[in-house]
């Protein structure tokens, strides 16, 4: 993504090496070759595997004693995923060693399927749905999954102490557009065998879909915050209206900024609570997420953006009260764009969801214009996964967004259709300001409404500054709002950005 090259594809002179080390250029050459050919849809797994219930499929378990590289006592080991339900397409997995490239054949004996009768029906050459890369991220000598590739071009990871949550993708195509999106898939993987004491490992992947083919290199570096360095070359077969690069996919059911659905006992339910954007101009923008009543798509115009991410900022157990899901331990994801990207948009797609089982949030960087067929696109970015994956900023961050109907106070009676917004900021330059009498002020702008009152106050116990404003929407109108704190000419906080639809969780 760093270097976006929308130039005509050029012929790569290096063909895939048959029995020696694999490099990105080899997989990219294979992708270029595939892109020049008609797309061939992959073969699906048998229907009975697609029709399994959730409870049946969750019994599928790869046996730990069969992990790849376990016998070598390598820090990195790999386990594999058997296809079932929506994981309809088997993939090829190969290992790359000093001796060459070798297929890793599917073996039913590697799995416990939880049902002896079902095992008899599984084809011996079924193939894998994906893989999990394991590493002793929490306890020495105990490898556990740190990165998983599973289904279409989805992959996810965790940092130390975390549990799996949101997903990244290799590519998003026309996500959120009325015509529907395309889901290209990683069809082949190459695992580069690591040294026994290695702290990083490379995985190569071939991406294929009706509109694109691409070669990918992932360098995985587990840690407190796990880093995945992504390099890729993508070739377009067909024109793509909206190409989503470095896409992130998450779940937001409800949170502190929405009403709690009737019957729900947990205070909040989400894998991420906001989108953070570093637009390259010095502004940091925080957009709290919503579960809208109708699909919403927003584009934040940027020029040479430096990064963006979907974050889980609320990391207190009592924000969720769920000891099984442990939403407070779900990782945030931050994308650092290594080189100037040029003009484009950070796109946020929010899709209505009736429960927490749907990933209804997508964010990605998209070039300014549609991408024609026959183009080569070079991606180069880092993905950071963990409790706090984003880079440090000198600005205060948004720690709370509370929304509700205002009540009358001190003789004031706001209109019934008005809303009260309460936004808490902490850290950054605010930490250097002492005393509740400091002239910290809020800058609030609203499109589609009018600010009726606003003020800023200091909360000494949590050491936060709170911006409060009451706004009345125009008749039958949604509102787009921005706000930040400043002291004179000095900006003290990131910019809070919010869209409140006309029909929202606070309206009947």
C-alpha angles and dihedrals in degrees: 000000000000094000107035109193115186094176129124113287115258127210114261111219097206116083122202109286111241100206111010141063116320121227133187091256090060094053090042090053089052090049091051090051092050092047090058091055129070112273115259114204113229123251114260125228118255116291095243090063091050090051096054116122121247090252092052094048095047089062090068106108131175110226111246093218089062096057115135113257092011091124091057093054088234118174087230120058131168134219127186138228125228115222120249140145110352092002089086103154123070117218133209118243125193134179123224117213137158087270094056142264119323133180118243101221122213113255124187089205089069091069142062103214094183093231122073092199092053092052091062091059097050112102113242090230096044096129131215130290093210145307144259122220111213131201135163093257097152107022128027113251094013111101115202132172114287100160129023130190110197133153129358105345095322123135135162141181146185139221127222113309094007134122125219117276132138123031134227123209136211092231142347121212122197092336111181095010120128094246092062130248134275122231112208114192140216101246100175136029134193117198114203107217108239128218114262093256097035118140095195135041138191128229123184123201139186115221120204134179141140092272104031148023124197146174118224137193119196120189108194120204112178119205147115082314111022114224124206114190110206126199123169147159116214128192122198120224093181136017113279118209096200118013113197113207124195091003122194123200124197146155129253117172101159138328147171091299095055139056116268110248115248111273097017113128100187116088094224138005120194144110091217132018103193151011117240120198130189099196097191095247095087096267121120113201125200118197116186111218128244137197097224129203090231129026113279129196123188130183121202107201113228137170115207093348114200100207152323139197149178107239138190099215097165101078101163119116091220090060088070108014090204116132093180103048094034093198089177088068097050111118126245119223127220126187117206112197107216100203136022110292099195124221117344145108140270100225124206119193120191118188126190114255128185093204145002097275096084127078096223102164125079129175129179146146115258130188118246095251138037115272116239125217120275096038132136119218123191119206125197120166144126124238116204120197125190148081092303109010099157121097121258118270131195089224127091114253132226109254100170137027113185123178131185147127113291121242125211115268135173091004094309119125112191117204115272091242094056126105131214118219121197116189123181122203128191141171130018117071091346089073089066094054113091126193134037091250096067109124095244108159137188127234109208127178126180133190114198096020148046130248109234099181140351140176142166124227136179119237106203100189098060089025095235139135116229127207114199126184138163118216133185117209122223114255111293091350136130119224132231112200139184129185140168140165124248141173108214106308094342118101108220104181145035115265116267110216124188141171118200110190120218088245107047142146092276094058125076 
